[in-house]
Amino acid sequence: MFWRSVVGKLWFTILLLVSVVLLVLTVLLLEYFERFHTEQAEQELLNHANLIVEFLEESESGEEAVELTSTISSSYAAQAVVFGESDYWYTAEEETLPIALFSEDGTLARVLESDETVVTQGEFMNTPEDEREIMIVGVPFAFEDGEDGSLYLYQPLDVIDEASDQTKQIIFFSAAIAIILTTVFAFFLSSRITAPLRQMRTASLEVAKGNFDTKIPIQTKDEIGLLAMAFNRMGRALNTNLTALNREKEQLSRILASMADGVLTLNKEGQVVVMNPPASSFMETWKYEQQIAGDGQPIELYRLFRRVVTEEKEVDAEFTVQGRSWVILMTPLYDDDTIRGAVAVLRDMTEERQHDKLRKDFIANVSHELRTPISMLQGYSEAIVDDIAESAEEKKEMAGIIYDESLRIGRLVNELLDLARMEAGYLSLQREIVDIGMIAEKMIRKFQVVANEQQLSLSASIQTEYAQVYADPDRIEQVLTNLIDNAIRHTSERGSVAVTVFKDHHDIVMEVNDTGGGIPEEDLPFIFERFYKADKARTRGRAGTGLGLAIVKNIVDAHGGKVTARSKLNEGTTFRVELPSGEGGEET
């Protein structure tokens, strides 16, 4: 972690740079001081040699010259060898260098042979175990009596090495101090630089968590301070932009959620990415019908998407899912010039299709209902006009049929007018406190004769003493009339029709139960529609107009109640009317 941090990298970079500079400087300084010490030693040794030569040239006694040479050379930690034309003298007690060396070595021999001044150094020791380097200075001279001589002054380089070692120690010590100071400075500098960066990292993590109020303190006015200032501005801008985006997203989400139509968005692969609740319900229903598991998508929706991508225009299609009609309008979404997906609007057209069907059925049913009685009126009236009926009884019978059919037409027209007024909201209710039990018993007495003629059992069961509602008594009688008449016509001989009145919580409930043939399950949801008729094979006697149950539903709805039906084939049907009990209110 240390080497991956900015502190470690800065420290290592600065330390490496300083170390390289110090290394180069140390090498150059060591070489310089070594050469300096060597040249200094050569110059001093040569000066001492010249000084000794001056004394030797003025000295008359050989012993005096040797003593003087020994004194001067020992003061400089050197040794000397003096050669005459026939003899030589050592200032040391023993020969540290062989005498033959001075005549055999080509460089040293030039002093004896060519009277040249020589300065040289090398390993000239007499013993192989002593490998110290020695500096030798050879100077020619002439004694006072004219005899030629040579002086060799030599000195081991240990003194120079000691001076070089001291210089190295000073340089290394200085380098060590420089590295320590550099380390301290690098840590201090990197810490000063990285402290705001660490604060920025902490602040950026807080911003990543959604805390856009996080601010970095601006301590300097350099680039880091400007960076901190820019970061704070960025945080404020992000907070403002995200707040605006969230507000727009929430507004869009509320709009989509409140839409009655379904809306879904597909990406460029044709996968659904966004959809509102109606679209989600539609997709679940579609997947259930097609038995699609998991995140699979209906193949029809994908094909519609491929059409949008291929044709690059708006397309539509209509599907039937679980008995409901859906229209899908899909439009491509563009990213510059490239299609990046599509948006689809789903609308449930079931009610519109049903209304269209009901409108067509209404015209057909009215025409059918009127055609039969009009044909009978026309036929029997022509029979009377043409004197086909010979006897007065036949004419009376035909006139009775004409009268019944005219009543049927009038009843149909009146029911159509009542139903039209009810659906248009013009139903007038003369409300008062009425006893449902009394009305039920009245209806039983009214239909008792018809039930006896049909050999049916008609009964009433009032299971509560308080069965009062605030309603229009004539309309309640109309409801019971339609339900009881419907039950009698759909119940076979020796069957039974029962009217039950009871209280359920705050509602007064009327149930009309028959033991007829029942209503098919597929027709049960449509029995309250206009002109709905049961199968004629299940109907006894004359057929109804198909408007009675529609009128019942409108009357019950106008009273704030509810009407439902339960039925089983060959077992019977039960109609249940729930009316809210209570008092008060004005006539409407």
Secondary structure, DSSP 8 states (H G I E B T S, - for coil): -TTTSHHHHHHHHHHHHHHHHHHHHHHHHHHHHHHHHHHHHHHHHHHHHHHHHHHHHH---HHHHHHHHHHHHHHTT-EEEEE-SS-EEESSSS-SS-HHHHHHSHHHHHHHHH---EEEEE---SSTT----EEEEEEEEE-TTS-EEEEEEEEETHHHHHHHHHHHHHHHHHHHHHHHHHHHHHHHHHHHHHHHHHHHHHHHHHHHTT-TT-------SSHHHHHHHHHHHHHHHHHHHHHHHHHHHHHHHHHHHH-SSEEEEEETTS-EEEE-HHHHHHHHHHHHHHT--TT---HHHHHHHHHHHHH-S-EEEEEEETTEEEEEEEEEEEETTEEEEEEEEEEE-HHHHHHHHHHHHHHHHHHHHHHHHHHHHHHHHHHHHTT---SHHHHHHHHHHHHHHHHHHHHHHHHHHHHHHHHTT------EEEEHHHHHHHHHHHHHHHHHHTT-EEEEEE--S--EEEE-HHHHHHHHHHHHHHHHHTS-TT-EEEEEEEEETTEEEEEEEE-SS---TTTGGGTTSTT----GGG--SS---S-HHHHHHHHHHHTT-EEEEEEETTTEEEEEEEEEB-------
